[in-house]
Amino acid sequence: MTHTLTLLDKPDSAAAQAIHGLLLTFNNQTSGYLFDGRVVIITVADPGTNEILGGLWGSTAYGYLHIDMLVLPESLRRQGIGTRLMRKAEEEAVRRRCHGSYLETFDFQARGFYEKLGYTVFGQLDNTPPGHTRYFLSKMLA
């Protein structure tokens, strides 16, 4: 019997849920640790209009905080807001009993910023995108 392989090039929530569910079942059974994933979203809003200007998007699971995205417009950088976002996310992760944090960044993004916050590089992918490097960083949380 030949199984059907289907390539999708558009989001399909049913396929995503099925694949995610199968992987979670395997991970939970194999690791002995139940998936406890929860999102962490912290927004930065304009005080006058409440328009979201930037923020942090991440999640906690398996004892780790994963920072998916952190973005601020140029006008709000170098004012301590990014540090406050990271600290707030890390504090929430500790409340959720996480012991570490990890993220990825490109050479044209914020590697130095994360290193100043105590993150260290544990891996890299060269030439992705072409001519650049993607760095993977982690930090143990208190």
N, C-alpha and C positions, 0 to 999 in steps of 0.2 A: 504494500500500500504506500503510495507516494503522498506525502503531506503537502498542503497548499501553502506557499509562501506569498504574502501580499505586501508590496511596497506601497507605503502611504507617504505623500508629500504635503499633507495638510493635517492639522491637529485632529485627532479622533479621540474624544473623551472615553468612549467605551473601550477602545483598544488600550489606551493609557491606563485605565482603571484595572483592566484584566491583567496586563503585564505587571503593574505595580503590585497588585494583590498576590500574584504568584511569587514574585520576588520577596515580598514581606513574609509570606508564609514560610518560604525556604529559609530566609535569614533568621526568623524567630525560632524555628525548629533547630537550626544548626548552631546558632550562637548561644542559645539558652537565654537570650535577652529579648524582651518584648519591645517592639518599636513603639516609641513614645513621642513621635514627631509632632512638633507644634511650631507654627510660624512665629517669627519675631519681626515686627514692622515698626519702625520709628520714623515719623515724618518730621520735616522741617517746613513750617508754613510761614507765609508772610503775615505779620501781625495785623495788618490793616484789612487784608482781603481774605485771609485763610487759604490762599492758593498754595498748594504744595510746591515747594521750590527744590526739594531734594529729600534725601533720607537714606535709610538702611533697610534692606530686606534680607532676612535670613531665616534659619530654622534651627531647632534643637532636636537631636535624636541620638540614641545610643551613647549618651553621656558627652556629646560634643555640640558646640555651637558652630554652624556653618554660615559664614557671611556670603550670601549670593551676590548682593549689590550694595554699593555705597556710592552715592553721587551727590555732589553739591555744585551749584553754578560757580563760576570763577569769582563772582563778587562776594561769595560767602566763604571762600577758602582762606586758610591761614588766619582764622579768627578763633580757633579752638572748637568749632562746631563739630567737625569730623571726629575729633578726640572725644567729645561729649557723646556723640552717637555710639561710638565703639564702646566706651565705658558703660553706657546704659545697657547696651546689648549684652556685654559680658556680665554685668551685674544680674541681669535677668537670667542668663544662662546658669550662673552659680545658684540662683534661687531654684532653678529647675534641676539642680544637682548635676550639672555638667562639670567635667574636670578639664576640658580643653576646648580650643577654638581653632578653626582652620578656614582658609580662603584662598582665592587665586587672584592674581593681578598681572597685568602686562607691563613690559618695560617702559611703556609710555604712560602708565597710570601712576600708582601710588606705592610702589614697593618701599621706598624710604620712609614714608608716613607710617606704614604698618610696622616696619622694623623699629622705629622710634617708640612704638607702643609695646614692644617686647616680642613681636613675631619674628620667627626665623624661617629661612628658606629650607624646605625639605625636598624640593624637587623642582624641575623645570622642563619645559618643552621648547626646544629651539625652533626657530623658523615658523612660528605659528602666531599670528599671520606671517606670511613671508617677510623676512627681514627683521622680525621681532621675536621676543622671548616671553613666554608665559611662565610665571613663577607661582609655586604653591608654598604657602606659609602656614605655620601653626604656632600655637602658644598654649602653655598650660595655664589654667585658671586657678586662682586661690580658693 
